[in-house]
Amino acid sequence: MNYTLAVFKSRFATLNFANLLRANNVPVAIINTPQVINGACGISVKFLSDYFSRVQTLISKINLKSFDGFYAMINIQGRVKIIKL
């Protein structure tokens, strides 16, 4: 399974966005942001990549100044690769 991370510069924004996704029936997890992603608050919202278009639609409807971007988490031969989208 491939996952996508929504990364924010604020813990408050991260938690609010996770709650918004849950309210819109998108299963999420709050995880520690991988070290290769710089400038983040330390936690990120992780969701299945299958929900990416729905999540993009939701984030475009709100004004989150602390949003830092989406990152793909791709499993390649047992190793996770992080790619900025």
MIBAMI-883389 format. One record per residue (C-alpha): residue in one letter; x negated, y, z negated. Coordinates in steps of 0.2 Angstrom, whole numbers, plus 2048, in hexadecimal, padded with zeros to 3 digits. Example, Ala and Ser with C-alpha at 12.3 -4.5 7.8 and 13.67 -1.06 7.14 Angstrom:
BEGIN
<fidren:a, x:7C2, y:7EA, z:7D9> $
<fidren:s, x:7BC, y:7FB, z:7DC> $
This chain:
BEGIN
<fidren:m, x:800, y:800, z:800> $
<fidren:n, x:7FA, y:812, z:804> $
<fidren:y, x:7FE, y:820, z:7F8> $
<fidren:t, x:7FE, y:833, z:7F9> $
<fidren:l, x:7F9, y:83F, z:7EC> $
<fidren:a, x:800, y:850, z:7E9> $
<fidren:v, x:7F3, y:85B, z:7E1> $
<fidren:f, x:7F5, y:86A, z:7D7> $
<fidren:k, x:7EA, y:877, z:7CE> $
<fidren:s, x:7F6, y:877, z:7BF> $
<fidren:r, x:7FC, y:869, z:7B4> $
<fidren:f, x:80D, y:872, z:7B1> $
<fidren:a, x:810, y:872, z:7C4> $
<fidren:t, x:80A, y:860, z:7C6> $
<fidren:l, x:817, y:85A, z:7B9> $
<fidren:n, x:825, y:865, z:7C0> $
<fidren:f, x:822, y:85E, z:7D1> $
<fidren:a, x:822, y:84C, z:7CB> $
<fidren:n, x:833, y:84F, z:7C2> $
<fidren:l, x:83A, y:857, z:7D3> $
<fidren:l, x:835, y:848, z:7DC> $
<fidren:r, x:83C, y:83C, z:7D0> $
<fidren:a, x:84C, y:846, z:7D0> $
<fidren:n, x:84C, y:843, z:7E3> $
<fidren:n, x:84A, y:830, z:7E1> $
<fidren:v, x:837, y:830, z:7E6> $
<fidren:p, x:82E, y:824, z:7DA> $
<fidren:v, x:81E, y:82C, z:7D4> $
<fidren:a, x:810, y:82A, z:7C8> $
<fidren:i, x:805, y:837, z:7BF> $
<fidren:i, x:7F3, y:832, z:7C1> $
<fidren:n, x:7E2, y:83A, z:7BD> $
<fidren:t, x:7DC, y:843, z:7CD> $
<fidren:p, x:7CE, y:83A, z:7D5> $
<fidren:q, x:7BD, y:842, z:7D2> $
<fidren:v, x:7BA, y:845, z:7E5> $
<fidren:i, x:7C8, y:852, z:7E5> $
<fidren:n, x:7C1, y:862, z:7DE> $
<fidren:g, x:7CB, y:871, z:7D7> $
<fidren:a, x:7DA, y:867, z:7D0> $
<fidren:c, x:7E1, y:867, z:7BF> $
<fidren:g, x:7DC, y:855, z:7BB> $
<fidren:i, x:7ED, y:84D, z:7BE> $
<fidren:s, x:7F6, y:84A, z:7CF> $
<fidren:v, x:807, y:843, z:7D5> $
<fidren:k, x:805, y:832, z:7DE> $
<fidren:f, x:812, y:82B, z:7E9> $
<fidren:l, x:814, y:81E, z:7F7> $
<fidren:s, x:80F, y:825, z:808> $
<fidren:d, x:820, y:81F, z:80E> $
<fidren:y, x:828, y:82E, z:805> $
<fidren:f, x:81C, y:83B, z:80C> $
<fidren:s, x:828, y:844, z:818> $
<fidren:r, x:835, y:845, z:80A> $
<fidren:v, x:828, y:84C, z:7FE> $
<fidren:q, x:822, y:859, z:80B> $
<fidren:t, x:834, y:85F, z:80E> $
<fidren:l, x:836, y:861, z:7FB> $
<fidren:i, x:826, y:86A, z:7F8> $
<fidren:s, x:82A, y:876, z:807> $
<fidren:k, x:83A, y:87B, z:7FE> $
<fidren:i, x:831, y:881, z:7EE> $
<fidren:n, x:824, y:88E, z:7EB> $
<fidren:l, x:816, y:886, z:7E2> $
<fidren:k, x:806, y:891, z:7E3> $
<fidren:s, x:7FC, y:884, z:7DA> $
<fidren:f, x:7FF, y:877, z:7E7> $
<fidren:d, x:7ED, y:872, z:7ED> $
<fidren:g, x:7F3, y:865, z:7FB> $
<fidren:f, x:7F6, y:853, z:7FF> $
<fidren:y, x:7E9, y:845, z:7FF> $
<fidren:a, x:7EB, y:834, z:806> $
<fidren:m, x:7E5, y:825, z:7FC> $
<fidren:i, x:7E1, y:817, z:808> $
<fidren:n, x:7DB, y:806, z:803> $
<fidren:i, x:7CD, y:800, z:80F> $
<fidren:q, x:7C6, y:7EF, z:80B> $
<fidren:g, x:7C9, y:7F1, z:7F8> $
<fidren:r, x:7C2, y:803, z:7F7> $
<fidren:v, x:7CD, y:812, z:7F6> $
<fidren:k, x:7C9, y:820, z:802> $
<fidren:i, x:7D0, y:832, z:7FE> $
<fidren:i, x:7D4, y:83D, z:80D> $
<fidren:k, x:7DB, y:84E, z:80D> $
<fidren:l, x:7EB, y:850, z:818> $
